[in-house]
Amino acid sequence: MKQRMNIAQVEPGAYKGLLATQQYLHSTGLSKIELGLIYIRASQINGCAYCLDMHTKDALKDGETAQRIFVLDGWQETTLFSEEEALILKMTEEITRITEKGLSEETYTAAAAHFDEHKIAQIIMAIVTINAWNRIAISTHLQIPV
């Protein structure tokens, strides 16, 4: 598969705007581990090899365990993730799979019982942002650095 255009070069303003959102998310109350879980799980769902390569490497550097990354696709079948992390993963799945039903009332209510509105908004923005990056990488055939 040949890489297509480089959006950062063709539309630098738009690219910088999305990058600024991602950088902002790293300054919020979301931990590096929480962001990594969001980025990896959404990228798994979307089938974005470029983002999976990048974010699994980053997650390992940030202290995530290989075991949790290996079983992330089956997170509901394990006790390796905290209740809060499981909620974040459920939100990630529901928002990423927006055409199925979007963020359900049940999941939103559970999240509201654990997180304040700011953290919920940050989680949603992180999910939206990685989904945008996945779509850019897949649409442009972004290549994994070898």
C-alpha positions in Angstrom: 0.0 0.0 0.0 1.5 3.3 -1.1 1.2 6.3 1.2 -1.0 9.0 -0.2 -0.8 12.8 0.5 0.7 14.2 3.7 -2.1 16.1 5.3 0.3 17.9 7.6 1.9 19.5 4.5 -1.2 19.9 2.4 -3.4 21.4 5.2 -1.0 22.5 8.0 -3.6 24.7 9.7 -6.1 21.9 10.1 -3.4 19.4 11.1 -2.0 21.8 13.7 -5.5 22.4 15.1 -6.0 18.6 15.7 -2.5 18.3 17.1 -3.2 21.2 19.5 -6.3 19.3 20.8 -4.2 16.2 21.4 -1.5 18.2 23.2 -4.2 19.8 25.3 -5.5 16.4 26.4 -2.1 15.6 27.8 -2.4 18.6 30.1 -5.8 17.5 31.6 -6.7 15.2 34.4 -6.5 12.2 32.1 -3.5 10.0 33.0 -1.1 8.8 30.3 -2.4 5.3 31.0 -6.0 6.3 30.5 -5.1 8.1 27.3 -3.2 5.1 26.1 -6.2 2.8 26.7 -8.4 5.2 24.7 -6.0 5.5 21.9 -5.2 1.8 21.6 -8.8 0.6 21.9 -10.2 3.0 19.4 -7.3 2.2 17.0 -8.1 -1.6 17.4 -11.7 -1.0 16.5 -10.9 1.2 13.5 -8.1 -1.1 12.3 -5.5 1.6 12.3 -2.1 -0.1 12.2 -0.1 3.2 12.2 -1.8 4.4 15.4 -1.7 1.0 17.1 2.1 0.8 16.5 2.6 4.3 17.9 0.3 4.1 20.9 1.3 0.7 22.1 4.9 1.7 22.1 4.0 5.0 23.9 1.9 3.1 26.4 4.7 0.8 27.3 7.0 3.8 27.8 4.4 5.3 30.0 4.2 2.3 32.3 1.4 0.3 30.8 2.0 -3.5 30.9 2.3 -5.7 27.9 -0.2 -8.1 29.4 -2.9 -5.4 29.5 -2.2 -4.3 26.0 -2.3 -8.0 24.8 -5.8 -8.5 26.3 -7.2 -5.1 25.6 -9.5 -6.4 22.9 -11.0 -8.7 25.5 -11.1 -6.2 28.4 -14.6 -7.2 29.5 -13.4 -10.7 30.1 -10.7 -9.9 32.6 -10.2 -8.2 36.0 -6.9 -6.5 34.9 -8.7 -3.1 34.4 -10.1 -1.0 37.2 -13.8 0.0 37.2 -12.9 3.5 36.0 -10.7 2.1 33.2 -13.5 -0.3 32.2 -15.9 2.7 32.0 -13.4 4.6 29.9 -13.1 1.6 27.6 -16.8 1.2 27.3 -17.2 4.9 26.4 -14.4 4.5 23.9 -16.2 1.6 22.2 -19.6 3.2 22.2 -18.4 6.5 20.9 -16.1 4.9 18.3 -18.9 2.7 17.1 -21.3 5.7 16.9 -23.4 4.2 14.1 -24.5 1.4 16.5 -26.0 3.6 19.1 -23.4 6.1 20.3 -22.8 6.7 24.0 -25.6 4.9 25.8 -27.5 6.5 28.7 -26.5 3.6 30.9 -22.8 4.2 30.2 -23.1 7.9 30.5 -24.9 7.6 33.9 -22.2 5.1 35.1 -19.5 7.6 34.0 -21.2 10.5 35.8 -21.2 8.4 39.0 -17.4 8.1 38.8 -16.2 11.2 37.0 -17.0 14.9 37.1 -18.2 16.7 33.9 -14.7 17.9 33.1 -13.3 14.4 33.1 -16.2 13.1 31.0 -15.7 15.9 28.5 -12.0 15.1 28.4 -12.6 11.4 27.8 -15.0 12.2 25.0 -12.6 14.7 23.4 -9.8 12.1 23.6 -12.0 9.5 21.9 -13.0 12.0 19.2 -9.4 13.0 18.6 -8.0 9.5 18.2 -10.9 8.6 15.9 -10.0 11.6 13.8 -6.3 10.6 13.7 -7.3 7.0 12.8 -9.4 8.3 9.9 -6.5 10.5 8.7 -3.9 7.6 8.9 -6.2 5.1 7.2 -7.4 7.5 4.5 -3.9 8.6 3.6 -2.3 5.1 4.0 0.1 6.4 6.6 3.0 4.0 6.8 4.5 2.5 10.0 8.1 3.6 10.4 10.4 0.6 10.0 
